[in-house]
Amino acid sequence: MEKTPEIKPTDVLKGGKEETGVLKGRGSGSNQHSRYLATHSVVEDEHWFFANTTEDSGEAAAEGVCAVPTQFFPDRTKRLITTNKSPDVPFSQSINPYKGCEHGCIYCFARPTHAFLDLSPGLDFESKIFFKTDVRRHLVAELGKPGYRCSVMAMGTNTDPYQPGEKTRRVTREVLETLAECHHPVGIVTKSALVLRDLDVLGQMAAEGLVHVNVSVTTLDNGLKTKLEPRTAGPRARLRTISALRKAGIPTGAMVAPVIPFINDHEIESLVAASAEAGAQAVSYVLLRLPLEVKPLFEEWLHNHFPQRAERVMSAVRDTRGGVAYRAQWHKRMVGQGEIAGLIRARFNAARKKAGLADAELPAVRTDLFTPPRAAQDRQLDLF
């Protein structure tokens, strides 16, 4: 396997601030090629455009600034449900309506998956988005297989199911409607206020104990949010989303993810307190993860936005990972190890206790109500 190329200043795309690699409205400042390609092409014309937005929408770059246009492509994948056997995550199956994520979070551990498409984990990941097609037909077929065993269906574990394109593509909506018809449980993680569009379906599922939602809150500083997660909902919008979900009777938690030493770790206590005040029933956290291409992309981002503390941040990151940038050890990859990781864990636990959420968890979803699609269709014959 080809070694991941080192990002250099000359790799930065033209059209933004080429001397720093900062592209307004995007998380990555470069487009390193797929690690599976022996050769790669260089883009000369990026078709820059100007986008409009507001602070809370989080769906485009700041008003009147240059951005790389987003392109959408149909994903012809026939299998929707992905299974996993990871012992440190609370789900065994998931659905990702999209490959790539327009939110542009620089730290996203899913970025390396775009390399499997011979695309860049950098700008390609956040500007070339693949959406699942013929969703209902495929999902009905998979849920209706004789050997299917119902367990919570996770959404938002890889890319956000409510990224901006969902507003018009409605892939996530179609998945939820199909799951609701089958009384199938679902767990959602998102950074977007767009989840509130589906309160009708989610409320129906919540009444049957079939859903819970976790809203990811990373910072209360909109300036940092814009650099770190350029096209996500603003901090205030996320807290309002938690409140609205809880008001609708939907079990809702908050995830402080990721915690980044010397970037947002000073906000741990305020993030937990604000989430609890908004109505979150449980709060968890995930330490920064830097697998494969995410490491050089994150280091580039640090030097672009926080050059004076870049080495300090990476030194702390290595301290939490046994001297390297990342180790994917079960039960340690989410929380890290060492003194800094231990301090973060202790502070987080103390903050949860102060907020009255020590050891609090969202209620378990029900699996006993599941009705396979084919069985439901067969029962229609009883009417005749």
matplotlib code that plots the C-alpha trace (Angstrom):
import matplotlib.pyplot as plt

x = [0.0, 1.3, 2.4, 0.2, 1.9, 3.0, 1.0, 3.1, 2.2, 2.3, -0.5, -3.0, -5.7, -5.7, -8.5, -8.4, -5.6, -3.0, -0.1, -1.9, -4.1, -7.2, -10.3, -13.3, -16.3, -14.2, -12.4, -9.5, -7.1, -5.8, -6.7, -4.1, -4.8, -6.0, -3.4, -4.4, -3.5, 0.0, -0.5, -2.8, -3.9, -3.8, -6.9, -6.4, -9.9, -12.0, -15.1, -15.2, -18.5, -19.9, -22.3, -24.7, -25.5, -26.3, -24.4, -26.9, -27.6, -24.2, -25.0, -22.4, -19.5, -19.8, -21.7, -19.9, -16.8, -15.3, -16.1, -15.5, -18.8, -20.4, -21.2, -23.6, -23.4, -25.8, -24.3, -25.5, -24.6, -27.3, -26.6, -27.6, -27.0, -23.4, -22.5, -19.6, -18.1, -16.3, -16.5, -16.3, -19.3, -23.0, -24.3, -23.8, -25.3, -25.7, -26.9, -24.9, -27.2, -24.2, -20.5, -18.5, -19.8, -20.3, -20.0, -16.2, -15.1, -11.4, -11.0, -13.6, -12.3, -14.4, -12.3, -10.0, -13.0, -13.0, -9.7, -11.6, -13.4, -10.0, -10.8, -9.1, -9.9, -9.3, -11.5, -13.0, -14.5, -16.4, -17.3, -17.9, -20.9, -22.4, -26.1, -27.8, -30.4, -33.6, -33.4, -36.8, -36.7, -33.3, -34.1, -37.4, -35.5, -32.8, -35.1, -37.4, -34.7, -35.7, -32.5, -32.6, -32.4, -33.5, -31.1, -30.8, -29.9, -27.2, -27.2, -24.5, -21.7, -19.6, -21.0, -23.8, -27.3, -28.4, -25.7, -26.9, -27.7, -30.3, -32.6, -33.4, -32.2, -34.3, -32.4, -32.4, -36.1, -36.8, -34.8, -36.6, -40.0, -39.3, -37.9, -40.9, -43.3, -41.5, -41.3, -37.5, -35.4, -32.8, -30.1, -29.0, -25.9, -25.9, -24.5, -27.4, -30.6, -32.2, -33.1, -36.0, -37.6, -38.4, -40.0, -43.2, -41.5, -39.2, -42.0, -44.0, -41.1, -40.3, -43.8, -43.0, -39.6, -37.9, -35.5, -32.8, -30.8, -27.4, -26.4, -22.7, -21.6, -17.9, -17.6, -19.6, -17.3, -18.8, -15.5, -13.8, -16.8, -16.4, -12.8, -13.2, -16.6, -17.4, -20.8, -22.3, -25.0, -23.8, -23.5, -26.7, -28.6, -27.4, -28.5, -31.9, -32.1, -31.5, -34.3, -36.7, -36.1, -36.7, -39.8, -41.1, -40.6, -37.5, -34.8, -31.8, -28.2, -25.2, -21.7, -18.7, -16.8, -14.0, -12.1, -8.9, -6.2, -5.5, -8.2, -11.5, -10.7, -11.0, -14.7, -15.5, -17.2, -19.2, -20.2, -21.5, -23.4, -24.9, -26.0, -27.6, -29.4, -30.7, -32.3, -29.8, -30.5, -26.9, -23.6, -20.6, -17.3, -14.8, -11.1, -9.6, -8.8, -6.3, -6.3, -4.5, -4.9, -6.7, -3.4, -1.7, -4.9, -5.4, -1.7, -2.1, -5.2, -3.4, -0.6, -3.1, -5.3, -3.2, 0.4, 1.8, 0.2, 0.4, 3.3, 1.9, -1.4, 0.3, 2.6, -0.5, -2.2, 0.8, 0.7, -2.8, -1.9, 1.2, 3.7, 2.2, -0.5, -3.1, -3.6, -6.8, -6.9, -10.3, -11.7, -8.9, -9.3, -12.3, -10.7, -7.0, -4.4, -1.8, -1.9, -3.6, -6.3, -6.8, -7.2, -9.7, -11.7, -11.6, -12.8, -15.6, -16.8, -16.8, -18.7, -21.3, -21.7, -22.1, -24.8, -26.7, -25.9, -23.3, -23.6, -26.8, -27.6, -30.4, -33.2, -32.6, -34.7, -37.1, -36.5, -39.6, -42.0, -40.2, -42.4, -40.5, -41.8, -42.7, -44.6, -46.5, -47.4, -48.4, -50.8, -52.6, -53.9, -55.9, -58.2, -59.5]
y = [0.0, 3.4, 5.6, 8.6, 11.7, 14.5, 17.7, 20.6, 24.3, 23.7, 21.1, 23.8, 24.6, 28.0, 30.4, 30.7, 32.1, 30.0, 31.2, 29.7, 27.0, 28.5, 28.1, 29.9, 27.6, 24.4, 22.5, 21.2, 23.5, 20.9, 17.9, 15.2, 12.3, 8.8, 6.6, 3.9, 5.9, 5.7, 8.9, 11.9, 15.0, 18.6, 20.8, 24.1, 25.5, 25.1, 27.1, 29.3, 30.7, 33.0, 31.5, 33.2, 31.9, 32.9, 32.1, 29.4, 27.8, 26.2, 25.2, 27.2, 29.5, 32.9, 35.5, 36.7, 34.5, 32.1, 28.4, 25.2, 24.1, 20.9, 18.1, 15.3, 11.8, 8.9, 5.9, 2.7, 0.6, -2.1, -3.0, -0.3, -1.9, -2.1, -4.4, -4.1, -6.2, -3.5, -4.3, -0.6, 0.8, 0.3, -0.8, -3.7, -2.2, 1.1, 3.0, 5.8, 7.7, 9.6, 9.0, 12.2, 15.0, 18.6, 19.7, 19.7, 18.9, 18.8, 16.1, 13.7, 10.1, 9.1, 11.2, 8.3, 6.3, 8.6, 7.1, 3.9, 5.9, 7.1, 10.5, 12.8, 12.6, 16.4, 18.7, 15.9, 14.4, 17.5, 18.6, 15.4, 13.7, 10.4, 9.7, 6.4, 5.6, 3.5, 3.4, 2.1, -0.9, -2.0, -1.4, -3.3, -6.2, -6.3, -6.0, -8.7, -11.4, -14.5, -14.4, -10.8, -10.1, -6.7, -4.4, -0.7, 0.9, 3.5, 6.6, 9.3, 7.0, 7.7, 10.8, 13.1, 11.9, 15.6, 17.3, 20.2, 18.1, 16.2, 19.2, 18.4, 14.8, 13.5, 10.2, 10.1, 11.0, 8.0, 5.6, 6.9, 6.5, 2.9, 2.0, 3.6, 1.5, -1.6, -0.4, -0.7, 1.1, 3.8, 5.8, 9.1, 11.3, 14.7, 18.2, 19.6, 21.4, 19.8, 16.8, 18.9, 18.7, 15.0, 15.6, 14.0, 10.7, 10.8, 11.7, 8.8, 6.5, 7.9, 7.2, 3.5, 3.7, 3.2, 6.2, 8.3, 11.2, 12.5, 16.0, 16.6, 19.8, 20.7, 24.3, 27.3, 29.7, 30.3, 31.6, 28.3, 26.4, 28.1, 27.1, 23.6, 22.6, 25.2, 24.0, 22.7, 24.4, 27.1, 26.4, 28.1, 26.2, 22.9, 23.7, 24.8, 21.5, 19.6, 21.6, 21.1, 17.3, 17.0, 19.1, 16.7, 13.8, 12.4, 10.9, 13.2, 13.3, 15.4, 14.3, 16.6, 15.3, 15.6, 16.9, 18.5, 19.4, 23.2, 23.8, 23.2, 21.2, 24.4, 24.3, 20.8, 22.2, 24.9, 22.4, 19.9, 22.6, 24.2, 20.8, 19.8, 23.2, 22.7, 19.4, 16.7, 13.5, 12.2, 13.6, 11.7, 12.6, 11.4, 12.3, 13.5, 10.6, 11.1, 7.9, 7.7, 10.9, 12.7, 13.4, 15.4, 17.2, 18.2, 19.2, 21.4, 22.9, 23.7, 25.5, 27.5, 28.6, 28.1, 28.2, 29.3, 26.4, 23.7, 21.8, 22.1, 20.6, 17.7, 17.0, 16.7, 14.5, 12.1, 12.1, 10.7, 8.0, 6.5, 8.7, 8.5, 10.6, 7.7, 4.2, 2.3, 0.2, -1.2, 0.6, 3.2, 4.8, 6.9, 8.2, 7.8, 7.1, 8.8, 11.9, 14.3, 11.8, 11.0, 14.7, 15.1, 12.1, 13.3, 16.8, 15.5, 13.1, 16.0, 18.2, 15.5, 15.1, 18.8, 18.9, 16.0, 13.6, 11.3, 7.9, 9.0, 7.2, 7.4, 4.9, 1.7, 1.4, -1.5, -4.3, -6.4, -4.4, -5.0, -6.2, -7.5, -5.8, -9.0, -10.3, -7.0, -7.4, -11.0, -10.0, -7.7, -10.9, -11.6, -8.8, -10.7]
z = [0.0, -1.0, 1.8, 2.4, 0.8, 3.0, 2.4, 1.2, 0.7, -3.1, -2.7, -1.6, -4.2, -5.8, -5.2, -1.4, 0.6, -1.1, 1.1, 4.2, 2.7, 4.3, 2.1, 3.5, 4.0, 4.0, 6.7, 4.6, 2.8, 0.4, -1.6, -1.2, -3.5, -2.6, -1.0, -3.5, -6.6, -8.0, -10.0, -9.5, -11.4, -10.4, -10.6, -12.4, -12.4, -9.2, -10.3, -7.2, -6.2, -3.5, -1.0, 1.5, 5.0, 8.6, 11.7, 12.9, 9.5, 9.2, 5.6, 3.7, 4.0, 5.7, 3.7, 0.6, 0.8, -1.6, -1.4, -3.3, -4.9, -3.6, -6.1, -5.5, -7.1, -6.9, -5.0, -6.6, -3.6, -3.2, 0.4, 2.8, 6.2, 7.4, 10.2, 12.6, 15.4, 17.3, 21.0, 22.1, 20.3, 21.4, 18.0, 15.6, 12.5, 10.8, 7.8, 6.2, 3.7, 2.4, 1.6, 2.3, 4.4, 3.5, 7.1, 6.6, 10.1, 9.9, 12.5, 11.0, 11.3, 8.3, 5.8, 4.9, 3.5, 0.4, -0.6, -1.4, -4.1, -5.5, -4.2, -1.7, 2.1, 1.9, -0.1, -2.1, 1.1, 1.9, -1.7, -3.6, -1.8, -2.8, -1.8, -1.6, -4.2, -4.3, -0.5, 0.4, -1.9, -0.7, 3.0, 2.8, 1.1, 3.8, 6.8, 5.3, 5.0, 7.0, 9.0, 9.9, 13.7, 14.9, 16.8, 17.0, 13.6, 14.1, 11.9, 12.0, 13.0, 9.9, 8.2, 9.4, 8.1, 8.4, 6.4, 4.2, 1.1, 3.1, 3.0, -0.7, -1.1, 1.8, 2.0, 5.8, 5.8, 3.6, 5.8, 8.9, 7.4, 6.4, 9.8, 11.5, 9.4, 10.6, 14.2, 14.0, 16.6, 15.5, 17.2, 15.6, 16.0, 14.3, 14.5, 12.5, 13.4, 10.3, 12.5, 13.7, 10.3, 11.1, 14.5, 13.2, 12.4, 15.4, 17.8, 16.6, 17.1, 20.5, 21.7, 21.0, 22.6, 19.2, 19.0, 20.7, 19.4, 20.4, 19.4, 19.0, 20.7, 20.2, 21.3, 22.4, 20.4, 17.0, 15.7, 16.6, 15.2, 11.9, 11.6, 13.0, 11.5, 8.9, 7.6, 10.8, 12.8, 15.2, 18.9, 19.9, 17.2, 18.5, 22.1, 20.8, 18.9, 22.1, 23.8, 20.9, 20.7, 24.4, 24.2, 21.6, 23.9, 22.1, 24.4, 23.7, 24.8, 24.0, 22.8, 23.5, 20.5, 19.9, 22.9, 21.5, 24.0, 24.0, 21.3, 23.1, 26.2, 28.3, 27.4, 28.9, 32.0, 30.1, 27.3, 29.8, 31.8, 28.7, 27.3, 30.6, 30.8, 27.3, 28.4, 27.5, 29.5, 29.2, 28.1, 26.8, 25.1, 22.6, 22.5, 19.2, 16.8, 13.9, 11.8, 8.4, 6.3, 9.1, 10.9, 8.1, 7.4, 11.0, 11.3, 8.2, 9.8, 13.0, 11.2, 9.2, 12.1, 15.3, 14.2, 17.6, 19.5, 16.8, 18.3, 21.8, 20.6, 18.8, 21.7, 24.0, 21.4, 21.3, 25.1, 25.0, 22.5, 24.0, 22.1, 18.6, 16.9, 17.0, 18.2, 17.4, 20.5, 21.5, 24.6, 24.4, 21.0, 22.2, 25.5, 25.1, 27.8, 29.9, 32.2, 29.9, 28.9, 32.6, 33.5, 30.7, 31.9, 35.5, 34.5, 32.4, 35.1, 37.6, 35.2, 34.7, 38.4, 38.9, 36.2, 37.9, 35.0, 36.6, 35.1, 33.3, 30.1, 27.5, 27.8, 25.8, 22.7, 22.2, 19.7, 20.4, 18.3, 15.0, 12.2, 9.1, 6.0, 4.2, 7.3, 7.3, 3.7, 4.2, 7.0, 4.5, 2.9, 6.0, 5.1, 2.1]

ax = plt.figure().add_subplot(projection="3d")
ax.plot(x, y, z, "-o")
ax.set_aspect("equal")
plt.show()
